Amino acid sequence: MLAIVKKALRITKDAFDDELMLLINDCIEEMTGLGVLVNFYGQNYIIDIDREYLATIYGQKIYVQDEDHPLPDGVEIPDSPQILTAIIAYCKWKFGDNENADRWENIYHEKLAQLKTMTGFTDWGGSNG
């Protein structure tokens, strides 16, 4: 997740990794606190072990996982590009002195509002039975 956010922010150095991880985790906690389900790829998403990854987002491989092929340390990728977009927008809004911070704040809040109304991204707290 960190590698994807760093690419989106055009950061190549590791000097800001702690701050970026704080922002990523803050965003995830905010979204989950507001009722958005944030899930990550795991053993239920095995598609092709021979390829070793599901897809590429921003040049980062999304790895599969099973008993014989665990995820490499530190690899956590949201299972939805919608969630990933929200996290990137949040980080672009909050990180550094960004002249476009207002624009990224609006993008984040629009995405968050959208996620809160979409099936599969919220726990409605009721049962279907």
C-alpha positions in Angstrom: 0.0 0.0 0.0 2.8 2.4 0.9 4.5 1.9 -2.5 1.3 2.7 -4.3 0.7 5.9 -2.3 4.3 7.0 -2.8 4.0 6.5 -6.6 0.8 8.5 -6.6 2.5 11.3 -4.7 5.6 11.1 -7.0 7.8 10.3 -4.0 10.9 8.2 -4.6 12.7 8.5 -1.2 11.9 6.7 2.1 12.2 9.8 4.3 8.4 10.3 4.6 7.4 6.6 4.9 6.4 6.9 8.6 4.2 10.0 7.9 2.6 8.3 4.8 1.9 5.1 6.8 0.2 7.3 9.5 -1.9 9.0 6.9 -2.9 5.6 5.2 -3.8 4.1 8.5 -5.7 7.3 9.6 -7.7 7.2 6.3 -8.6 3.5 6.8 -9.6 4.1 10.4 -11.7 7.1 9.4 -13.5 5.2 6.6 -14.2 2.1 8.8 -15.4 4.4 11.6 -17.9 5.9 9.2 -19.1 2.5 8.2 -17.2 1.8 5.0 -15.8 -1.8 4.7 -12.1 -1.8 3.8 -11.0 -5.2 2.8 -7.6 -6.4 1.5 -6.7 -9.1 -0.9 -6.1 -12.4 0.8 -6.5 -16.1 0.3 -10.0 -15.7 -1.2 -8.5 -13.9 -4.2 -6.2 -16.6 -5.7 -6.5 -16.4 -9.5 -3.3 -17.7 -11.0 -0.5 -18.9 -8.8 1.7 -19.3 -11.8 1.5 -15.5 -12.5 2.2 -14.8 -8.8 0.1 -11.7 -8.8 -3.5 -10.6 -9.7 -2.9 -7.4 -11.6 -0.8 -4.3 -11.6 -1.9 -0.9 -10.1 0.4 2.0 -10.5 3.2 -0.5 -11.4 2.8 -2.4 -8.1 2.1 -6.1 -8.3 -0.9 -7.3 -6.3 0.2 -10.7 -4.9 -1.9 -13.7 -4.3 -1.8 -15.7 -1.1 -2.2 -19.3 -0.1 -0.4 -21.8 2.2 2.4 -22.3 -0.3 2.6 -18.6 -1.5 2.2 -16.2 1.4 2.1 -12.4 0.8 5.5 -10.8 1.0 6.0 -8.8 4.2 4.3 -5.5 4.2 2.2 -6.1 1.0 -1.4 -5.0 1.7 -3.5 -3.9 -1.2 -7.2 -2.9 -0.9 -9.5 -5.3 -2.9 -11.2 -2.4 -4.6 -9.9 0.4 -6.8 -12.6 2.6 -5.2 -11.0 2.2 -1.8 -7.5 2.7 -3.2 -8.7 5.9 -4.9 -10.1 7.2 -1.6 -6.8 6.4 0.3 -4.7 8.1 -2.4 -7.0 11.2 -2.5 -6.8 11.4 1.3 -3.0 11.2 1.3 -2.8 13.8 -1.5 -5.0 16.1 0.5 -3.2 15.7 3.8 0.5 15.3 2.8 2.8 18.2 2.7 2.1 21.7 1.4 -0.1 21.0 -1.6 -1.6 23.9 -3.5 -4.3 21.4 -4.7 -5.2 20.2 -1.2 -8.8 21.5 -1.5 -9.3 19.7 -4.7 -8.1 16.4 -3.2 -10.2 16.9 -0.1 -13.3 17.3 -2.3 -12.3 14.1 -4.3 -11.8 12.2 -1.0 -15.2 13.3 0.5 -17.0 12.6 -2.8 -15.5 9.1 -3.0 -16.3 8.5 0.7 -19.9 9.6 0.2 -20.2 7.3 -2.8 -18.7 4.3 -0.9 -21.1 4.8 2.0 -24.1 4.4 -0.4 -22.7 1.5 -2.5 -23.7 -2.1 -2.0 -20.7 -4.2 -0.8 -18.9 -1.3 0.8 -21.0 -0.9 3.9 -22.3 -3.0 6.7 -26.0 -2.1 6.9 -26.3 -3.7 10.3 -29.4 -5.7 9.4 -30.1 -9.2 8.2 -31.8 -10.3 5.0 -33.8 -12.9 6.8 
